Amino acid sequence: MSEPAFRLTRASKRYAGSEGVGPIDLEIAEGSTTVLLGTSGAGKSTLLKLLNGLVVPDSGEVLFRGQPLSPQSRLQMGYVVQGGGLFPHLTAADNVALVARWLKQDRSRIDGRLHELATLVRLPFESLQRFPVQLSGGQSQRVGLMRALMLDAPVLLLDEPLGALDPLTRFDLQRDLRGVFQRLGKTVAIVTHDLAEAAFFGGTVLLFQAGQVVQRGSIDELMRQPATPFVERFVQAQRGVS
């Protein structure tokens, strides 16, 4: 059996005054898509930060391809911060290309990648010359997505990557991203509140409540065989059933 992309063993992270996440046991297979569902504060974003090493577990272990996280392993992960998380003193283009330039990639390669990614996320190329304060929320979100995709990392960790987009742009970008995930065999963990979006991306769904995974499996299992009353209420609320 091949080594999973991520293995968490009794991993836990707690914050004062909030639930955090864990302890949790979890494996994420190479090339798979894992959707993290749940209400605000349930632990989804904290789990992503554990996966990329932005936070260190209070207890337990997080392994990437069988090894502890390191600066080199993090270069293999593209990460979308909720809300974009752009550096305000850099243009959009400089935000996207920051790590590529730090790695001393060829300028023509960087410029070509910027054009390619702007087309993928449906962002006018001239927008990349603006500073974050000059961008709309949806534009900032797309720039953040470009930054995560810039190095063509094998792993993508996406925290509400489409949350600020209008419905038509969101639908088009969902379709484009799903094609990228499948065509390039990316390992993806994506946070969303939206059951329909989880169904669209497919893969394994983890539903969180108070820092714990209360159900894992396919979206069909979640909807047809809810494991707890909370799961049933979550599904009903998304369907608009009182």
C-alpha angles and dihedrals in degrees: 000000000000122000113263120241089241133016121185119189116192088325115176137176123181132184129199109265096008139075101242111183140294163310082233136168113203142156124195114195123223112266094014131126117228119188118204111207132180147099124296112291094019094123104263098122092042089056091054090051090052090052094054097037098247086129128029118227116251087219138358129035139285117197128186112204089340096309135092114265116272138171089264094052090051089059086066091061129077111206129196113200117214107263095017100278095218124175105250096213094057129073117245090257092051090049090054095044098040099106094036089057091045087055088051095239116176113276094230090052091052093048092049091050091050091055092046094050095044087057092047095052093040095241120146106248093229089063088071090073091063128092119242093257088060094054129085119240091258092049091050090051091053092048089052089052091050090052091054091050097042098096093040088237117192091230126056123192108189123186108196090321095176100035099112098046129107114251097257095047090044092053093048093046093047089057093046093048094048088054091051092049093050099038096048098035094236122180103233135188111181129183119213140153091207120098092195091054090049089052091049095053093041123186123105118343123208115193114201130205122175093341096312133101104241095179136010130182138074123338088246091057090048092053100038101035110029110190098211139016088257091057090050091050092048092053093045092050090053090050091049093243116149 
